[in-house]
Amino acid sequence: FGLAELLWPEVEVSARAHRLRQTLLQLKKLGVPLSADKDTITLSPGAVHADFGNLKSLEDGWGGQSVAFLPGYSPQFSEPFRDWVDVQRSAVHLNCARTLLAVLQRERTRANWLGVEDSAKRVLQLDPFNEVAVLALAEASAMRGQKRGAVTMLDQYLQEVGGNSD
């Protein structure tokens, strides 16, 4: 797939090319440092920044903000682009979950049950069936005196994943 085909799959080839040229022109007018020729569009490396590229901020806490990548966004104008977004979302969520699970383990070692709970909830935003996060959340609840809630949480998890609670 070319970029124009990815963005405008239902549009005729000549119109796609025109749209891409116009889009690039507008981006240049906005000051985006890009160069383009017949086959390639290039952004200078210093012009690109992704907030999910630096997962160090997850280790320091995000103050209640969601860590989900483009939550709820599912572009309908292009199936290939939607697929690309989904692949990117999965990769970002996997990396974030790994980082958050390391934070969770660190907080568990410190017996910081609020920190364990926060990290587990963030992992579950990204992966609702992450067993480590579910168990850690239940453990944190139990350690904070909410044993009935912890058992209920585990029972619900077993029901959802099809486990046998007998």
N, C-alpha and C positions, 0 to 999 in steps of 0.2 A: 504494500500500500504506500502511496505517496501521501504527503501531508494533506494536500487538497482533497484527495479521495477519502481520507480518514475523516476530515471535518465536514465535507459536503458530499456524501456518497450518492445521494439521489439527484444530484445536479449534473448537467451535461459537462463534458470535459472542458470545453472552451469557457463555460461560465465558471467552473471551478478555478481555472487558472486566473481568470479575471478577479474573482473574489480573493484569492490568495495574494495577488499583487496588491489589491486595494488594502487588504488587512496589513500587509507588510509596510505599505506606505504610511498607514495610520500609526502603526507601532513606531516607525522611525520619527514621525512628527511628534509623538509623545516622548521621544528621547530614548527609546529602547535601542541600545547599541547592537544592532544586528547587521550582518552582511548576507547577501543572497546572490546566487547565480542561478543558472538554469536547473541545476541538480541539487543544490545544497543551500540550507539556511543555517547560519552560524550565529550564536550569541557568544559574546566574549565571556570567559569563565567568571570574571569578577562581577558580571551583571546578573548572575543567577544565584538566588538564595532560596533554600527550602527550609522552613522552620522545623521540619521533621528530620532534617539532616543532622542536627545536633541533639542527640538524645541525652546529653549531660543534664539538660534542664529538667528531664523527667526525674533524675536522681535527686534533684534538689526540691522537688515538689512543684506542682503547678497550681496550687491554690484553688482547687475545685473546678478548673477548666477541663473540658473534654479533651481526650487525647485521640479521638477518632479522626480519621483522614477523610475529609469531604463527606461528613455524615449526611445521608439522605440524598446525595447527589447521584443521579443516574440519568445521564444525557440520553434523550430519546431521538435526537436528530441523526445519530450515527451508531449503528451496532458495533462496528469495529472500535470506535472511540470509547463507547461504554465498556467494552471488554478490556481495553487498555486501562481505563480508570479503575476497573475492578482488580486487575492484576497489580496495579500500583498500590491500591488500597490494601490488598492482602499482604504485600511486601512490607509496607509501612507498619501495618498492625502487628505483623510477626516481629519486626525489630523492636517496636515499642513494648510489646508484651514481654519479650526477652529481658529488656532493660528493667521493666517494672517488676518482673519476677525476681531479678537480682536485688532490687530495692526491698521487695517484700521479705526476702530471706535475711537481708541485713537488719531490717526492723524486727523480725522475729528473733534474731540472735540478741538484739538489744532489749527484748521483751517490751517493745513499744507497740502495744496492741492497737492503738489508734492508727499508727503508721502502717501496720500490717493490714488493717481494715481498709484504709484508703488505697493502698497499692493493690489489694485484691479486687476492690470495686473497679478500679481503673482497668485492670486486666480483663475483668468480666465485661466491661463495655466493649472491648475489642474481640473477645472470645468468650461468649456466654457459657460455654461448656468446659472451660479450662479447669481441670480437676485440681491442680495445685492451688489455684486461686479460690475455688469453692471450699476446699478443705481449710485453707488459711483463714478465710473469712469466718467459717464456723468456729475455728480454734480461737480467733480473736474475740468473737462474740462470747464464747464460753469463758475465756480468761477474764472478760470484763463483766462476768456475772450473769450473762444471758444464755444459760445452758439450754433452756427450753427452745429458745429461738435458734440456737445452733443445731439442735437435733431436727427441728422442723426444716431448716435450711438443707440439711443433708438428706432428709427424706424426700424433699421436693426435687433435689438434684437426682436422686436415684430414680424417681418416677420419670423425670424428663429424659434421662439417658437410657431408660429401660432396664435398670438394675433391679434385682430382687431384694426387697427390704426385709424379707423373712429370715 
